[in-house]
Amino acid sequence: MTSSEELHKRRLAVVAKGVGSTISAYVDHAGGGTLTDVDGREWIDFASGIAVTNVGNAAPRVVEAVRAQVERFTHTCFMVAPYESYVAVCEQLVDLTPGSFEKRAALFNSGAEAVENAVKIARHATGRQAVVVFDHAYHGRTNLTMALTAKNMPYKHRFGPFAPEVYRAPMSYPLRDGGLDGAEAARRAIDVIEKQVGASNVAAVLIEPIQGEGGFVVPAPGFLPAIAAWASETGAVFIADEIQTGFCRTGQWFASEHEGLEPDLITTAKGMGGGLPIAAVVGRAELMDAVHAGGLGGTYGGNPVACAAALAAIETMRELDLDAAARHIESILTTALSEIAGTDDGIAEVRGRGAMIAIELVKPGTIEPDAARTAAVSKACHEAGLLTLTCGTYGNVLRFLPPLVIPDEQLRRGLDLLTTALRDN
C-alpha cells in the first residue's frame, strides 16, 4: 500500500464524505509549478489551489513574512486590539483596485464571506433589498451565496431554503448567445431586471467579470460596461466579484480593468494571500462608511498572519511583474490550445484571459455539451501527472489556472500531457 493509499484509508474513517478531492494522491510539498505527493510523484499544477497560489505554493517572501509574524503574535482580533498590518493591507487594496474615487476596505476570511458583506453594505447604503446575479454565476457555499450561485449540483442540492430577494438575469455567453453582441446581451439582461424586479428595488448588481465555476465565460465586449452604467443610472451598487480573477490572474491586477470598469465595490480573496485565507471588500468610501460601527467584522477577519502573507504576496506580484507573466502564459496556452482545437472538432471554443484559460468540449458538429469526454480527459491528465480542473454549468469545460510563476518548460510539458489526453479520449 502506498503512503497516499494509507492516508486515504485514514481519511475515510474520519473526514466527511461531502468533502471531495480532485485527485487521490496526498501532497507532501509544492513550489513553482509542481506538487509532489507523499510517494514522491510529481504533478504539474494547472489548478493553483483553484486560483489561489498565484505567487506559487511557497513563495519565499510569503514564507518569511508568515514565519516572522507567527513569532510576534498569531491573533488579537482587529476589532479588539488592532495592528498595523491590517491597515497596510487596506492601503494596498485602496491603491491597487480600479476606481479614481476615495475608497475604503474591510478584511474577511473567505470569498463567500466577502460577497455576503458586499451585499450587506449595498443593502445598508441603498435601503433596498433586491440583489441581481447572473446565469452560470458562482459566489460561494454559505446560505446567501448559495442563493446567489446558479448551479444546483453540487453546490445547492437539498441545502435550501435559501436567502430571499435574489434575482437572476441572463449572462452574456458568446458561444451560446446566438450571435448577440455585448450591447444586445446587456439590453436583454436589463429588460429582465426591469420587468421582473424593478430598478428602484435593486440594491446591487453582482457579477464576475469572467465567470469562474460557471465555465470561464468571458462576456462579449460592452456587456459589463452597459450593466455597470445601468446600475449607476438607477442607484444600484455595481459589485465586481474578483475573487477568482483578481491579483494578476487575468493579465491585469483586476479583470475589471480590461474594459475600464470602476466597480462601486470589489470582492477579493484567493490569490490575495499567497495561500493563506484572507478576503476583502473594497470600494467607494461613501458606501463602505455607510455601515454603522460594529456592523462589519468577524473574529478572524484580517488575521495578522494572513495579513503578513498578503503583503508579501502583493510585494512578490509587483517585484516579479506577475500581471505580465499572466499575459505571457496566456500567449503560450492560447496558441497551443488553438492549434489543438484546429484538429479537434470537439473543442467548441478556447477562451479566457491571462492565466485563466479554458476549452469548452462539445459533441462534434454541435454545441451540445460533452461532460463525459471532459471528465475522461481530466482523469487521463491526472493519471499522467497533470493536475487539471473541470467547471461549467454543463460540466464540459476544462480550465487551466497555472501559478503565475510556472516555468515555461513545465507549462509546455503540461500542454503535451493535455494534448495526449485529448487525443486519446
Secondary structure, DSSP 8 states (H G I E B T S, - for coil): --HHHHHHHHHHHHS-TTS--S-S--EEEEETTEEEETTS-EEEESSHHHHT-TT-TT-HHHHHHHHHHHHH-S---TTTS--HHHHHHHHHHHHHSS-SS-EEEEEESSHHHHHHHHHHHHHHHH---EEEEETT----SSHHHHHH----TTTTTT-----SSEEEE----GGGTTT--HHHHHHHHHHHHHHHT-GGGEEEEEE-SS-STTT-----TTHHHHHHHHHHHHT-EEEEE-TTTTTTTTSSSSGGGGGT---SEEEE-GGGGTTS--EEEEEEHHHHTTS-TTSS--SSTT-HHHHHHHHHHHHHHHHHTHHHHHHHHHHHHHHHHHHHHTT-TTEEEEEEETTEEEEEEB-TTS--B-HHHHHHHHHHHHHHTEE-EEESTTS-EEEE---TT--HHHHHHHHHHHHHHHHH-
